[in-house]
Amino acid sequence: DAGVIQSPRHEVTEMGQEVTLRCKPISGHDYLFWYRQTMMRGLELLIYFNNNVPIDDSGMPEDRFSAKMPNASFSTLKIQPSEPRDSAVYFCASSFGLAGPYEQYFGPGTRLTVT
Amino acid sequence: GQQVMQIPQYQHVQEGEDFTTYCNSSTTLSNIQWYKQRPGGHPVFLIQLVKSGEVKKQKRLTFQFGEAKKNSSLHITATQTTDVGTYFCAGPMDSSYKLIFGSGTRLLVRP
C-alpha cells in the first residue's frame, strides 16, 4: 500500500488567499483525521471522520477552516481566508476502527506558510 | 479537560546511554499508543498497550503501561543515532477514536 498521501507537500501563500489541502487515506480505513502541528501548540486534532461523516470538529479553530470527505478515498481541508498564524504542518491520518481506537497512519504532511 | 503530559521535554544523551520518557494522563485510559517522529518527518506508530501493567519490548525499546492505566513509559537501552526524534504518547479521549497526544520528548543523541 502507498500509505496516506497528502498534497501539496509545501504551500506558500499570501494572507487572505484560499488554501486547500488534500488527503487520500489508506484503502479500507474507515477513520480519517486532520491534525495541525506547531512548535507552540504541538499536535492538535482538528477534525475526524468515520465512514466519510464528520464526527468531531471541535478542534477546528474557527469558521475560516472547513473539511470535507466526499468519498472514502479523498478528503480536503480548506482555509479561507488564510492568515499568518495558520502557518503550520498539517497532517492527515487514517485508521481502521473496527477493533476500537487503533493505531493511526500519518501522511507526510503539508507544510503551510502564510506570508 | 482530559490531558496527557510528557516529561522530559528534551533529552540529550551520549550514544550508548539509556533514555526514558514518561507519560501521565489525567484520566484512566483504555489504551495508550506511542509514536516516533523523525526530524522533518511524520509521526509513525510504534506500539499500543492495552492491559494494566503491560510490558512490551521491541529490540532495545521497552514500553510499560501503569497498573492504574494512567501512566506509561518508554525506555531505550543503549541509544543509537538512529533513535533521534520526538517520541509521543497518545491516549483516546473518553474511549472515543479521538487521540490526545502528549507534548512529546525530543531525543538528541551525541555520536
Interface residues (C-beta under 8 A of the other chain):
Chain A: Y31 F33 G42 L43 L45 Y48 N50 I55 D56 F91 A93 S95 G97 G100 P101 Y102 E103 Q104 Y105 F106 G107 P108 G109
Chain B: S30 N31 Q33 G41 H42 P43 V44 F45 Q48 F88 P92 S95 S96 Y97 K98 L99 I100 F101 S103 G104
